[in-house]
Amino acid sequence: MQPATIKLFLVKGSPTGLRTAEISNWTGKAIAGPRSDLDDFLSRPELKSPGVYLLSGIDADSNEPVIYIGEAEDVSSRLKQHAKNENKDYWVHTSAFVSKDDNLTKAHIRYIEGKLIQQAHNSKRVVVMNSASSGSSLPEADRAEMDVYIERMLQLLPVLGIHHLTSTSLSPEKPKLLNPDKPSDASNQILLCKVKGKLTATGKRSEGGFTIFQGSQAVEQAVDSCPERIIKFRSKLIEKGILALDDSCYIFTEDYEFTSPSAAAAIIRGQSTNGLTAWRTDDNRTLKDLEREPAYKSL
C-alpha cells in the first residue's frame, strides 16, 4: 500500500463513537460507529448516496468475529432494514464507504462488494455472514479505478477497528535469519519454535501479534492437559484448511497471524506455552532476551 495521510474526525469526541475518515487526494469517505449510535449514524447526509457497508460483531456461540458486507444505492435506508432484522443481532459496529463526488454507480458498488467478500473469505480470519457473493463486470478503466478505491478502504478499515480483511502474509520473500553481527536486523528476523528437536515452526513479530509462516510444523496431537480453548482453536484452523495433516504432524498451508507469541507457540506444541521463551533466534536467544536488547528497543 502507498503511504497515506488520514483525517479522522470524532463527531462526538469519543475515539470509538461516531467518526468519519478520509485520505488525502481520495474521493472516498468513511463513516463508522457503534450500533448504539445508529440513529446519529443514519442521519448523516452522506449515507443517502450509493455506497458499501460492513456490519461486524462477534458470534455468541463460537465467539468468532463475524462480518456482513453489503451495498446499496441508499446506504441509510438499507441499514434501517438491517436494524429491524432479528437475524443480525450479532452486529455491533458499522462502517460505510461512499464517494464525496457522487461518482459511484450501482455497478461500482457491486464490484467493490464482491471484491471485499472475496477478501474476507480469503483472509480466513472472520466468518462471512453473506449468503452469496456478489460482484459486477466493469470496463477495464473502471476496474482499475475501483481497485484503487478498495486499496484505500483496506487502509482505513483497521483504523476504524476492522482488521479481519487484512492479509496476514508479510511478504513473498521471508525475512532472513538473524545475523549476530548486525543487531539492527532484530526487527526483521525469523524466530524458531522447535518441538523435541523433530518439528520446527518459523515466524516473527507482526503488527497484530505474531505470524507463523507457511510450511511451519505443529504436533499432530495436543497433550492431555492442553486447555480446551487451544484444542478448539486448533480444530478451527484444521477446518479452515490452515493446518493440514502431513504424515505425523500438521503443516501450516499459509502464513497465519496470532494475537501473541504464546498463542502461536501453543498451537505448535499443543499445550500452554510461554511464547517469549519458546520462540528463539537461530543462535538460541529467546524472544524475551531479544526484546531486552538495547538495539531492539531503539527500533
N, C-alpha and C positions, 0 to 999 in steps of 0.2 A: 504494500500500500504506500501511497505517496504521503509525505509529511503534510500535516493539516493544522489549521488554526480553528478551534471550535469555540463558538459563542454560546454559552449556556445561560439561560435566564430562568431564575427561580421565581415563578409567578407569585407564590405565597411566602417566599423566603425559606421554605423547607427544601433541603437537598434531595429528599425522597418524595416530595409532593409534586404538584403540577409544575411542569417545566417545559421549556422549548429549547431546541438545539439547532444550530446552523453551522455550516462550514463555509469559510471564506471562498468566494468565487464559485459557489454551488447554488443552483436554483432550487434545490430541495429544502424542506424544513421538517423537523421532527417535533411532535408534541407527545409528551409522555406523562404518566402519573398513575397513582394507585386507584383501585376501583372505588375507594372511599371518596375520591374527588371526582367521580364520574360526572356529576351534574355540571361542575365547572368545566370539566374536560369537553363535554358535549356542546357547551355554549361557545366554544372557540369558533370564530367565523371561518378560519382556515379549513375546518373539517366539513364544511358544506360542499367541498370540491372533491374530485376523484383522488383516490389515494390507496395506500396499502397499510394494513394494521396488523398488530400482533397482540394476542391475548395470552398471557403467561401466568403460571402458578405452579403449585405442587399437587400431585395426585395423592389423595387422602389414604388410599390403600397401599400403594407401592412406595410412597414418599419420593417418587422420582419427579424431576422437573417436566412440565408439560407445556406445550405451546400450540396455539391455533393461529394460522396465518390466513388472512383474507384480503379481499379487495372490494371496493365499492365506488360508484360514481358520486355518492354522497356518504362519506365515511360516518358522519354523525348519525344519520338515520339508520345505517346498518348496525352501529354499535348499540343503539337503543333497542333494536330487535334482539341482539345477543344478550343484553341485560335482562330481558324477560324470559330467556331460555334457561330452564332449570337444569338442563344437561351440561351447562357451562359454569357450574358452581365452583370449579377449580380456578377460575380466572380471577386474579387479584391485582394484575398490573396490565396497563395498556400502553402501547407505543403506536403512533400513527405517523405516516410519512406522506407529504403532499408536495406540490410544486408551487413556488412563490410566483411563477409567471403563468400559471394555469395552462401549462403545456403538456400535462399528462392526459392521454386519451384512454379509453377503455382497453384498447389493445395493449397499451404500455403497461397499465397496472396489472393486467392478467399475465403479461410476460414476467414482470417483477415478482408477482405472487408465485408463479410456477418455479422460478429460479430459487426463491427463498425456501419453498417447501422442499425442493431437492437438496438444498444446502443443509437444511435441518435434518433431513433423513441421513445424509452422508456423514454428518458430524457424530451421530450415534451417542450424543450427549443429552438428548431430550426426546420425550415421547411426543410425536406429532399427532395432534388430535383431528386433523383434517381427514375426512372420509375418502377423499380423492384428490389427486394432484390437479393442478391447473396448468396454465401456460397459454401462449399465443404466438402465432407466427408474425414476425416483423420484417420489414425490409432491412438490408444489411446495415445501412446508416443508423436506423433507429435502434437496432440491436446493440450496436457499439455505444450509442448514447445511453441506453438503459443499463448496459453493463457498468458504465462509469457511475451511474446513479446508484446501482446496487453496491458498488465498492464503497461509496460514501456512506450508505446505510450501514454497512458492516463495520465501518469505523465508528459510527455513532452508537450503535446498539450496545456495546459493552459500557460506554459512558452512561447510558440510560439504564443499566442494570441487566441487560440481556446478553449473556456470554455464550449461550448454547449454540449459536450458529458459527462461531469462530472455529476454524480448523486448529487441531492440536499439533499438526505436523510442523516441526520447526523449520526444516529446510531439506531439499533433496540431498544435500551434502551434509552429513552429520558432523558435529564439532569433533575436533581431534582430541586424542588423549593428552592429558596434561604434560607439558614439558617442565620438569622440575626446575630448570634453569631460567624459566620465564614465568614468574608468579602472576604477571598480568594476564596470563591465559586462563586464570581461575574461573572467570565468568563464562567461558566458552568450552568447557571440557566435558568429556564423558565420564560419568561415575559408574562403578560396577557394583552389582549386588550378586553374591555367589551363594549357592546352597550346597553345602557338603563337598565343595570342590568339583561338582559334576554339572550343575546348571549355572548359567550366567545370564544376568539381565543388564542392560545398559540404559542410561538415562541421564537427565540433567535438570537442574532447576529451571523452571519456566514461569511465565507471568502468572499463571493460575495456580501454581504449586510445584508439581514435579511431573515431568513427562518421561514415560518409558518408551524406548524406541522399538520399532518393528523388528521382529526376529528375536527379541528377548525371550528367555525361557522361564517357566514357572512350574512349580511342583504339580504333579497330577492330583494328589490327594492332600487335603488340609489335615493338620493334626487333630486328634480327638478334642483337644482343649481349645480349638480355634473358635473365637466368638461367632455367634450366629450372623452378625452383621457382615462379617468378612466372607462367610460362606455364601450368603445371599448375593453379595456384590460379585463374587467370582462367578456365580451362576448366571447373573445378568450379562457379564462380559462374554460368557460362553454362548448364551442365547443370541447375543448380538453378532457373534462371529469374530469378536475382537480377540478372544482366546480360542485357539484351535488345537485339538489333541494331535500330537505328533509322537508316535512311539510311546515312550514312558513319561512324557511331560507335555505341558501346554506351551504353545508358541504365540506371541503377540503378532497378529496379522497386519497391524498398523501402529503408528505412534498413538499413544493414549495418555492424556493428561489427568493426573490425580490431584487431589486437593493438598497433599503434603507428601514428603518423602516417606513418612511412616505408612501412610495409606498405600503407597506404591509398593513398598517392601513387603507389606502384609499379604498382598495379593501374590507376590512372587513366592513367598515362603509358606503361605497357607497357615499363618499364625500371627498373633500380635507381635509387632516388631518395632524397635526404635530405629526409624529411618536415618537419624543423624549418625548412628554408628554402623548401620547395615550398609549404607552406600559409601564406597571408598574410591579413592583415586587409584590409578594403575601402580603407584608406588606405595599403596596401602595406607594412606592417610584417610581418616574418616571425614565425612561431611562436616561433622562437629568441629574437628580440628581445622579443617579448611576455612570455615567461616569465622574462626578466631584469628586468622592471619591478617595482619595489617593490610597486605596487598589486596585481599578480598574486600575488606571493609571500606577501602578507599575507592572501589569501583563504582 
